[in-house]
Amino acid sequence: MPERGRVAVASPERVLNKEENVANHKSAEKRNRQAQVRRLRNRANKSEMRTAIRKFRETVAEGVGDEATEALRKATSVIARTARKGTISKKTASRKISRLTRLLKKEEASAA
């Protein structure tokens, strides 16, 4: 059952039950299982981040206002959380946030 507000992903149990494991040692099999779970988790985190960015860009395209500022706040929060979890690097997160902020400021200036 997906959590509230989260992207639904395949459960780790379903992924790990596949017979695609090519490891020959017990420790390597465990490492493969861990990597698969992390891959799914990272994919969900990145998807959530891209969705927040897309919604922000759509809001800015519709018009600058309180909604765009709120969308930027939400997108910034999601990007920072994705970096905190280690899915993307801190510098990548900073760059993305900077570009989105710059986009909003540019649109505000052109609207004024």
Secondary structure, 3 states (H helix, E strand, C coil): CCCCCCCCCCCHHHHHCCCCCCCCCHHHHHHHHHHHHHHHHHHHHHHHHHHHHHHHHHHHHHCCCHHHHHHHHHHHHHHHHHHHCCCCCHHHHHHHHHHHHHHHHHHHHHHC
